[in-house]
Amino acid sequence: MKVTVLGKYGPFPAASGACSGYLVQDGNTKVLVDCGNGVLSRLQQICSIDELKAIVVSHLHSDHASDMLVLRYALDILNARGLREPKPLPVYVPENPKDEYDRLLFKNVFEVHPIQDGMQLQIGDLSFYFQEMTHPVQSFGIKITGGNKTLVYTGDTNYNEKIESFASGADLFIADAGLLDKDKTSSNVPHLTAREVGLIAAKANVKQLMLTHIWPWYDENEILAEAKESYSGAFIAQEMKEYSV
């Protein structure tokens, strides 16, 4: 299994960057996980839209889902011009906020399936398991298994006791490191700090830790230093780089 980082920033991109998006591949199975702004353009540098088996969106904030709204135009126009088989693309997303969910129900270009806590599904060669996290909107952590390898992605979340067990033993842990510790002003901020992520990775005994959802005006050396206090092998996601799991 391998993953290509299409975008790593949130809640907006750095210059020349993109927000959250990850292409996960195992054999001939390609699944896009999150589709923030800038992701669709980068995806097409690697594969065509029609090579995707499905799209999975952790939550419906715009920095994780906004390119779904231009993808729906692309599919509709390609269908109308006879440039692709007019088959809906399977999409798995939280059903709340309801108004955001309903925007995906556009001319049947997507086959939309709501994600539920504890839900499991098989997409080609990849197995998915979902656990609800803590965020201002419904948001899910995603565990992906291909062969004997496991990737765990937090999506966006505040610290909660479920994360450590969810990530336990993961071959690759992709974690929301949206805050430095100095900017955690209360216990209910909507993101993990880099320090929290390092502690979780160490306790969960993960094999690799990738820091993502980077605030674009942070010094990445500060983010990395905080995570490495507890997990020395932490690294920050690099856009358009392919990683083996």
Buried (B, 14 or more C-beta within 10 A) or exposed (E): BBBBBBBBBBBBBBEEBBBBBBBBBBEEBBBBBBBBBBBBEBBEEBBEBEBBBBBBBBBBBBBBBBBBBEBBEBBBEBBEEEEBEBEEBBBBBBBBBEEBBEBBEBEEBBEBBEBEEEBEBEBBBBBBBBBBBBBEBBBBBBBBBBEEBBBBBBBBBBBBEBBBEBBBEBBBBBBBBBBBEEEBEEEEBBBBBBBBBBBBBBBBEBBBBBBBBBBBEBEBEEBBBBBBBBBEEBEBBEBEEEBEB
